[in-house]
Amino acid sequence: MRSYVVGGAVRDELLGLPVQDHDHVVVGATPEQMVAAGFRPVGKDFPVFLHPGTQEEYALARTERKTAPGYRGFAFHAAPDVTLEQDLVRRDLTINAMARDEDGAIVDPYGGRQDLEQRLFRHVSGAFAEDPVRILRVARFAARLPEFRVAETTNALMRRMVEEGEADALVPERVWQELARGLMEQRPSRMLEVLRDCGALAHILPELDALWGAHLLLVIDYAAECGYPLEIRFAALVHGLGQGASAPGQQPAGHGLDPIRALCQRLKAPNECRDLALMTAREHGNIGRAQALPADAIVTLFERCDAFRKPERFAQMLQAAECDAHGRGGAQHALRSRPYPQGLHLLRALAAARAVNAGEIAQRHVENKDKIPEAIHAARVRAVGEALGDVR
């Protein structure tokens, strides 16, 4: 029985990157031997065990056979006679098909170390084509390691997979999982570029494929540079799908947001991502002209966005709108050196409006409760006007 550290831990160690998790492959063992050694079985589809001390995952070396379309259509075989090389050949990329033995020596049967040096994503074998999730994984790796390029042969293979319908077998939950992870990487635009180069973007995210352009890429990369959380990055990514949804200072029509609603429903995006994306798409035009809006329109904006109850979400929307502004044209580098004045303007106005004592106003109108919302609104308009020097 021998165990090896495999995959991402070896890759990242060789790249000099922080190693997050250690995955292990065990060669020459049976499930019974693993349990006898104190390991706890946790695998559903194939034998995976947790180390009794470190709680790291140890999987028995295995082979796999394609049995049905999609990423779930596999039959696995794990046995003591399965070799390390047989286990590694089923992996996606050569840079993920290396192992480190118990003595620290690197086992690299498929040229992963050379591909690391050449900054190349290259598939290990034709088995790559059997799992469409690998298209998403390559794209996500491109966002994490943006200096790497996809080998021509690998891109051709991914394109053939798309043409043969493998990408259409991806389930929404897995698409969202990989998309969300890619958005949180160093340069998310590389993920989108790789998906588009092989034709997968038009199948997986046709709305973004139709919106393709430099602005889309600059916006999402700016969100990443700022270190914004997933909700803001997703809102920045899809805000353009709601173009034309709002008019200056007015309640926007909802139909302009239908593409975003449909996308979020299809991907089963979390509610907080969906809600911020819809609000950003609806309001980013108003935010862009915030300094020209009268106090009444600004307070109405706050009310429409539920900013008095959820000021943190409103602030997130301003950050997503900031990404839109800083991703425009060729001046993005100059823009990044300045604050976003519209955001500062609205935050100052929101602070003034929130300082109004709504409870005290309600008490003064206890005999005529229908007047309370109007009175609170008017008081907030006055407060915003005074704070912004817009007393009309």
FENQUIPE-V633599 format. One record per residue. PHI is phi in radians with two decimals (none if undefined). NEAR is the number of other ideal C-beta (glycine too) atoms within 10 Angstrom. Layout:
BEGIN
phi=<PHI	PHI>
near=<NEAR	NEAR>
END
This chain:
BEGIN
phi=<none	-2.33	-2.04	-2.34	-1.39	-2.31	1.28	-1.05	-1.12	-1.19	-0.99	-1.18	-1.09	-1.21	-1.46	1.32	-1.71	-1.06	-1.67	-1.46	-2.34	-1.94	-1.83	-2.20	-2.03	-1.94	-1.90	1.51	-2.21	-1.88	-1.00	-1.13	-1.15	-1.13	-1.10	-1.09	-1.47	1.75	-1.33	-1.82	-1.25	-2.34	-1.25	-1.66	-1.58	-2.66	-1.23	-2.22	-2.35	-1.72	-1.11	-1.11	-1.74	-1.47	1.14	-1.35	-1.46	-2.15	-1.91	-1.21	-0.96	-2.59	-2.01	-2.46	-2.39	-1.23	-2.15	-2.80	-1.10	1.53	-1.47	-1.68	-1.50	-2.35	-1.98	-1.88	-2.30	-2.11	-2.74	-1.04	-1.56	-1.29	-1.50	-1.08	-1.11	-1.15	-1.21	-1.22	-1.17	-1.46	-1.38	-1.29	-2.04	-1.04	-1.24	-1.82	-1.96	-1.93	-2.41	-2.14	-1.42	-1.16	-1.66	1.64	-1.32	-1.53	-1.79	-2.41	-1.32	-2.15	1.39	-1.14	-1.14	-1.12	-1.18	-1.08	-1.12	-1.55	0.95	-2.25	-1.63	-2.34	-1.25	-1.33	-2.71	-1.11	-1.10	-0.91	-1.22	-1.46	-2.27	-1.14	-1.05	-1.14	-1.07	-1.13	-1.16	-1.05	-1.10	-1.16	-1.08	-1.12	-1.22	-1.39	-2.16	-1.14	-1.40	-1.45	-2.11	-1.48	-1.02	-1.01	-1.17	-1.26	-1.11	-1.10	-1.17	-1.12	-1.10	-1.13	-1.04	-1.11	-1.11	-1.52	1.58	-1.09	-1.13	-1.26	-1.52	-1.19	-1.48	-0.97	-1.07	-1.29	-1.06	-1.09	-1.01	-1.26	-1.08	-1.10	-1.16	-1.16	-1.10	-1.55	-1.51	-1.10	-2.40	-1.04	-1.05	-1.14	-1.05	-1.17	-1.12	-1.13	-1.10	-1.29	-1.07	-1.72	1.53	-1.31	-1.06	-1.14	-1.59	-1.51	-2.34	-1.06	-1.09	-1.31	-1.07	-1.24	-1.64	-0.97	3.00	-1.06	-1.04	-0.99	-1.26	-1.14	-1.10	-1.25	-1.24	-1.13	-1.05	-1.21	-1.05	-1.37	1.27	-1.21	-1.26	-1.01	-1.00	-1.23	-1.11	-1.18	-1.06	-1.11	-1.14	-1.84	-1.03	-1.24	-1.19	-1.78	-0.96	1.41	-1.41	-2.33	-2.00	-0.92	1.18	-2.01	-1.17	-1.25	-1.33	-1.38	-1.14	-1.16	-1.68	-0.99	-1.04	-1.24	-1.02	-1.13	-1.09	-1.14	-1.17	-1.16	-1.47	0.99	-1.16	-1.02	-1.01	-1.17	-1.24	-1.08	-1.13	-1.19	-1.11	-1.11	-1.17	-1.15	-1.10	-1.24	-1.94	-1.11	-1.16	-1.14	-1.12	-1.08	-1.86	-0.98	-1.23	-1.75	-1.40	-1.22	-1.01	-1.09	-1.17	-1.17	-1.13	-1.07	-1.06	-1.04	-1.14	-1.13	-1.65	1.00	-1.25	-1.30	-1.56	-2.27	-1.14	-1.15	-1.18	-1.09	-1.10	-1.10	-1.10	-1.11	-1.20	-1.14	-1.16	-1.05	-1.05	-1.05	-1.15	-1.38	-1.73	-1.67	1.08	-1.60	-1.69	-1.07	-1.21	-1.16	-1.10	-1.16	-1.49	-1.99	-1.22	-1.70	-1.09	-1.11	-1.14	-1.07	-1.04	-1.28	-1.16	-1.13	-1.17	-1.14	-1.07	-1.15	-1.18	-1.26	-1.31	-1.17	-1.48	-1.15	-1.11	-1.13	-1.13	-1.08	-1.11	-1.21	-2.00	-1.10	-1.41	-2.43	-1.10	-1.13	-1.49	-1.08	-1.01	-1.14	-1.20	-1.12	-1.04	-1.11	-1.13	-1.18	-1.07	-1.08	-1.13	-1.17	-1.04	-1.16	-1.18	-1.78	1.21	-2.06	-1.56	-2.09>
near=<11	12	18	24	22	24	22	18	19	26	23	17	16	17	13	6	12	7	13	8	10	18	17	20	21	25	20	16	22	15	15	8	14	22	13	10	14	11	20	12	12	12	17	6	11	14	22	22	23	17	17	10	7	10	9	14	17	23	20	25	26	19	16	18	12	13	10	9	14	17	16	13	13	17	12	15	13	20	13	13	8	17	13	19	14	16	23	25	16	19	21	23	25	26	30	19	28	28	25	19	14	9	5	7	10	15	17	20	16	21	16	26	16	13	21	19	9	12	13	19	23	24	23	21	15	9	18	21	17	20	22	27	20	22	29	25	19	26	28	24	24	27	24	18	21	18	9	21	17	24	18	10	10	23	18	12	19	27	15	13	22	21	12	12	11	23	23	13	16	19	14	13	10	16	19	18	16	20	25	17	17	26	24	17	17	14	20	28	21	25	26	25	18	26	29	16	15	23	19	25	23	16	19	24	21	12	16	21	16	11	17	14	8	13	15	19	18	19	25	26	23	22	27	19	13	15	9	21	15	18	22	26	27	30	29	32	26	27	29	19	22	26	13	11	22	22	11	11	17	11	11	18	12	12	11	16	19	12	20	25	17	12	19	20	11	14	21	13	22	15	8	14	23	21	18	25	28	21	24	28	28	23	24	26	20	25	24	15	12	22	13	11	23	15	23	17	18	27	28	19	22	21	15	16	21	13	22	17	8	14	16	7	16	21	15	20	28	22	21	28	26	25	27	23	18	24	21	14	10	8	9	17	8	10	15	14	7	8	8	19	11	21	18	13	18	27	15	13	25	24	13	20	25	14	10	20	10	17	8	10	18	15	10	11	15	8	6	9	9	7	14	16	14	10	15	22	19	15	17	27	21	16	19	27	19	12	19	19	7	16	10	7>
END
